[in-house]
Amino acid sequence: MLETVAILLVILWALGLVSSVTIGGFIHLLLVLAIVIILIRVIQGRRI
């Protein structure tokens, strides 16, 4: 589930970079948040 959300955010982020600065910034923040959550889960030893 988390991997699906991360992939979706990457796609939306790439589209946001092309379309609009405001939307791109919002998607970028969501992408960073998803990456941080994945890193925390890996550090804690849980499965992604």
N, CA, C and O of each residue as an XYZ file, in Angstrom:
192
protein
N       0.820     -1.189      0.000
C       0.000      0.000      0.000
C       0.868      1.258      0.000
O       0.642      2.184     -0.780
N       1.857      1.276      0.881
C       2.727      2.444      0.976
C       3.553      2.615     -0.297
O       3.806      3.737     -0.735
N       3.968      1.498     -0.884
C       4.726      1.576     -2.136
C       3.864      2.164     -3.251
O       4.353      2.947     -4.065
N       2.593      1.792     -3.292
C       1.680      2.311     -4.306
C       1.505      3.812     -4.153
O       1.508      4.548     -5.140
N       1.354      4.263     -2.925
C       1.202      5.694     -2.670
C       2.471      6.438     -3.082
O       2.395      7.512     -3.679
N       3.636      5.871     -2.766
C       4.899      6.514     -3.128
C       5.049      6.614     -4.643
O       5.481      7.650     -5.149
N       4.703      5.564     -5.369
C       4.795      5.587     -6.831
C       3.826      6.611     -7.406
O       4.173      7.355     -8.323
N       2.613      6.648     -6.869
C       1.630      7.627     -7.325
C       2.114      9.050     -7.078
O       1.931      9.922     -7.926
N       2.727      9.289     -5.930
C       3.245     10.621     -5.625
C       4.389     11.008     -6.558
O       4.506     12.170     -6.949
N       5.228     10.045     -6.913
C       6.319     10.336     -7.855
C       5.747     10.766     -9.207
O       6.226     11.721     -9.818
N       4.728     10.058     -9.663
C       4.110     10.395    -10.949
C       3.458     11.766    -10.879
O       3.644     12.583    -11.782
N       2.696     12.032     -9.821
C       2.045     13.333     -9.671
C       3.062     14.457     -9.518
O       2.851     15.566    -10.010
N       4.169     14.164     -8.832
C       5.221     15.155     -8.659
C       5.840     15.525    -10.008
O       6.072     16.701    -10.290
N       6.104     14.512    -10.839
C       6.669     14.763    -12.164
C       5.696     15.587    -13.020
O       6.115     16.495    -13.738
N       4.421     15.272    -12.943
C       3.422     16.045    -13.673
C       3.321     17.467    -13.121
O       3.126     18.417    -13.879
N       3.453     17.609    -11.814
C       3.382     18.924    -11.183
C       4.548     19.818    -11.575
O       4.387     21.034    -11.682
N       5.713     19.234    -11.789
C       6.867     20.027    -12.208
C       6.632     20.636    -13.585
O       7.112     21.730    -13.879
N       5.895     19.924    -14.420
C       5.636     20.392    -15.779
C       4.475     21.383    -15.810
O       4.509     22.350    -16.571
N       3.446     21.155    -14.990
C       2.208     21.917    -15.114
C       2.189     23.210    -14.309
O       1.956     24.279    -14.874
N       2.428     23.136    -13.010
C       2.249     24.327    -12.179
C       3.217     24.304    -11.007
O       3.515     23.252    -10.441
N       3.696     25.485    -10.661
C       4.644     25.577     -9.550
C       3.945     25.282     -8.226
O       4.506     24.592     -7.374
N       2.738     25.790     -8.043
C       2.015     25.593     -6.785
C       1.681     24.133     -6.557
O       1.942     23.597     -5.480
N       1.107     23.485     -7.557
C       0.761     22.072     -7.418
C       2.036     21.242     -7.276
O       2.074     20.293     -6.493
N       3.064     21.591     -8.021
C       4.333     20.870     -7.936
C       4.930     20.951     -6.547
O       5.470     19.968     -6.040
N       4.835     22.125     -5.926
C       5.351     22.294     -4.574
C       4.605     21.428     -3.572
O       5.212     20.824     -2.688
N       3.282     21.371     -3.713
C       2.456     20.563     -2.807
C       2.772     19.088     -2.975
O       2.932     18.368     -1.989
N       2.861     18.632     -4.223
C       3.174     17.226     -4.493
C       4.583     16.907     -4.005
O       4.835     15.810     -3.508
N       5.505     17.866     -4.145
C       6.873     17.652     -3.683
C       6.882     17.423     -2.168
O       7.591     16.544     -1.678
N       6.109     18.200     -1.437
C       6.037     18.016      0.011
C       5.471     16.647      0.364
O       5.958     15.995      1.288
N       4.445     16.207     -0.365
C       3.873     14.883     -0.122
C       4.877     13.782     -0.437
O       4.949     12.778      0.272
N       5.651     13.974     -1.504
C       6.667     12.994     -1.874
C       7.732     12.885     -0.791
O       8.124     11.779     -0.418
N       8.198     14.007     -0.287
C       9.198     14.010      0.775
C       8.638     13.326      2.020
O       9.346     12.569      2.685
N       7.378     13.589      2.334
C       6.742     12.952      3.479
C       6.690     11.433      3.307
O       6.962     10.693      4.252
N       6.345     10.969      2.112
C       6.286      9.532      1.849
C       7.671      8.894      1.984
O       7.796      7.799      2.533
N       8.698      9.564      1.495
C      10.057      9.035      1.593
C      10.501      8.956      3.049
O      11.138      7.984      3.454
N      10.165      9.981      3.838
C      10.518      9.979      5.254
C       9.826      8.826      5.974
O      10.444      8.159      6.804
N       8.562      8.585      5.670
C       7.831      7.478      6.303
C       8.465      6.142      5.942
O       8.619      5.274      6.802
N       8.837      5.972      4.672
C       9.482      4.722      4.248
C      10.812      4.540      4.979
O      11.115      3.440      5.442
N      11.606      5.606      5.086
C      12.891      5.509      5.776
C      12.709      5.159      7.249
O      13.467      4.353      7.788
N      11.726      5.745      7.897
C      11.467      5.436      9.305
C      11.109      3.969      9.463
O      11.586      3.309     10.386
N      10.262      3.445      8.558
C       9.867      2.032      8.642
C      11.068      1.114      8.418
O      11.187      0.086      9.084
N      11.958      1.469      7.490
C      13.146      0.648      7.227
C      14.088      0.677      8.426
O      14.637     -0.355      8.813
N      14.275      1.852      9.011
C      15.160      1.973     10.167
C      14.617      1.180     11.353
O      15.387      0.581     12.104
N      13.298      1.173     11.523
C      12.702      0.431     12.629
C      12.703     -1.074     12.367
O      12.406     -1.858     13.268
N      13.034     -1.481     11.143
C      13.134     -2.893     10.835
C      11.839     -3.507     10.350
O      11.743     -4.728     10.230
N      10.843     -2.690     10.070
C       9.585     -3.220      9.558
C       9.673     -3.415      8.057
O      10.521     -2.838      7.377
N       8.779     -4.239      7.568
C       8.702     -4.451      6.119
C       8.022     -3.255      5.477
O       7.094     -2.685      6.052
N       8.472     -2.871      4.297
C       7.917     -1.686      3.624
C       6.511     -1.958      3.166
O       5.873     -1.084      2.579
